[in-house]
Amino acid sequence: MKSLLFCLLFLFVMPVRAESIGVISVSVGPVSWYRAGHELQLKRGDAVEQGDTVSTGSSARLVLKMNEDSVITLGADTSLQFSEWQYAAGSQNNSARLEFIEGAFRFITGLITRQADPQLTVTTPAATIGIRGTDFWGGYLQPDVLDVILLEGEHALEIRNDAGVVFIEEPGFGVSVVAGESPRQPLQWGEEKVQRAVRSVSLP
């Protein structure tokens, strides 16, 4: 009887391990992880959990494979938080919200947007990016100006803040946003600007 009670007590006081929402595929250079207020040293193959914040250092690169096949690549000097990530195969109620603070990232969406009303957003200091399933890049090619470009995909990106909203509907077109100002109308990027963006997250 005592053994049974001890086992039950042990089960109740055991810490509940958070569910993995993805794994680290590639990690190059200095990368800092923060989970529940603690800094961690994670490596390739380690799990990503909801609530994690990651910050990359100079010349660093990080590739994350999420649990529904999205691929997120971070460039140098980038900070990103996984505020919410809820995915279950076959569900129509999947949702995710990431907070992008600085740097540059590329996001190739997986299964999480394959539902009638996708609920995937990336919030930034300048605007919120609404995603319906695509390959896009976001980041700062110049100080205080957020740039977002649709690289591939048939679904539009929504760029919204309190001052207005625009949609990027064609690959190769991008939007610039300054915090507090309405997003500018989409323009086709020149090849040099596209390559600057892509290089900022390319693996060395």
N, C-alpha and C positions, 0 to 999 in steps of 0.2 A: 504493500500500500504506500509506504513511504517512497519507494522507488518511483511509483506511478506519479505521486504528487510532485516529486522533484522534477520529473521529466516534463510535466505540465507547466510547472513554474518556469523551467528553463526555456520552454517554447514561448511563453508570454514575455519574458524579459529579453529574449534575443532581439538584437536590432534588425529591423526589416531592411533588407537590401533593396535599394532603388533599382528599378528595371532599366536595363540598357536601352538607349534609343539609337545607338550607332556605335561605330568603332573607328579608331584612328587607323587610316590606311597608310599615310605617309606623314612623317614628322621630321623636318629638316631645320636645324638651327634652334635658337632659344625659344621655348614655348612654355608659358605658365598657365596652369589650370587652377581654378578656384571652385570649390564645392563645399557648400554649407559653411562658408566662412573660413575654410582651410585651404592652403595652397598645396597642390599635389604635383608630383613629377610623373606624368603619364608618358607612355611610349606607344610605338606601333602595336596594334592589336588590343590595346586597352579600351575599355568601354567608355562611352559618353553617356551622361545621365541628364535628365531634365533638371534645369536649374543651374547647370554648369556655366561658368564663364571662362573663356579662353582668350589669352593675349599673346600675340607673337612678337618676337623681337626683330631687330634689324636683320635683313636678308633671310628671315625665316620663311618657311612654307609649311602648310598643314592641309592635308586632304582627309576629309571625313566621309565615311560611307554610312548613311543612315539606315534604319531598320526597314525601310520600304524602298531602298535603292536610290534615294536622292544622293547626290555627290556635292559636297560643299568644299570649296578650296579657298583658303585664306592666304593673303600675301603678307608682306612684312608690316610690322607696326600696326597690327590689326587687333581689334577687340570685338568679341561677339558673345552674346549670352543666349542660351537656350531657355527662354522664359517658359515656353510651353511646347510640348511635343507629344501629341496623343494620336497613336495610330494602331488600328486593328484591322487585319485583312478582312475585306468584305463589308466593312462598316461604311455608312454614309455620313458619319459624324466625326470624321477625322479632322484634326485641327493642329496648327502649329503657329507659334509666334516667336520670332527671333529678334533680338535687339542688337543692331549694328552701331557701334560707337565711333570707330575710326578705322582708317586703313582701306583695304580693298578685298573684295570677295567675288567668287563666281559660284552660281547655284544652278545645278542641273536637277530638275525635279524628278521624283520617282512616282510611286503609287499614291502618295498622300493627297495629290490634287485630282485623282481620278474618281471624282464623285460629282453629283449633280451641282452642288454649291461648294466649291473648294474654299477652305478656310485656312489659308497660308499667308502670313504677312511677315515682312521684315520692317521693323520700325527703325528710324534713324533720327538724328537731331534735326534734319531738315524736312523729312516727309516719311510717310508710310508707303511701302511697296506692297501692293496686292498681287498675288501670283496665282495663276490658274493652270500652270503647267508649261514649263519652258526652260530655256537655257539663257541666263542673263548674267550680266556683270554689274556690280555697284561699287562705288568708291570715290575717293577724293584724288583727282588728278591735279587739282589746285586747291589751296587752302580755302576752307569755308564754302566750297561749292560741291555739292553732291552730284555726281554723274551716274546715270543708269542707262545701260544699253541692252536691247534685246538682241541676242546673238543668233539664236535659232528658236523655232517653235511657231505654232499656229495660233497660240492664245495670247491675247493682249496682256500687257502689264499695266496696272493702275498705279499712278503716282499721285498721292493725295496728302494735303496738309490743310490747315485751317483757312488758308488763303485761296485754295482752288484744287482742281483735279484735272489730270490729263491722262491719256492712254497711249501707250506705245504699241502699235499694231503690226509694224513691219520690221523684220530682222534688218539690222544695220542702222536702225534709227535709235536715237537716244535723247534723254532729257537732262537738263541741268536744273538744280534747285538750290536756292539760298534760303536758309532758315528765316521764317517770317514772311517770305515772298511766295507768290503763286508759282507753281512749277512752270517752266518755260515750255513752249510748244515743241513737240518732237522734231528733230532735224536729223538728216542722214549724216552719219559721221564719216569723216575722211579716213582713208586707210591708215594714216599715221596715228591718229587718235585711237582707232580700234586696236592697233598693235600695242600702243602704250598701255591700254587697259589690260589686254590679254597677257602681256609680259609681266605685269605687276603680280600676277598669280601663277605664272608658269613655273614649273619645277626647274631647278638649276641643272 
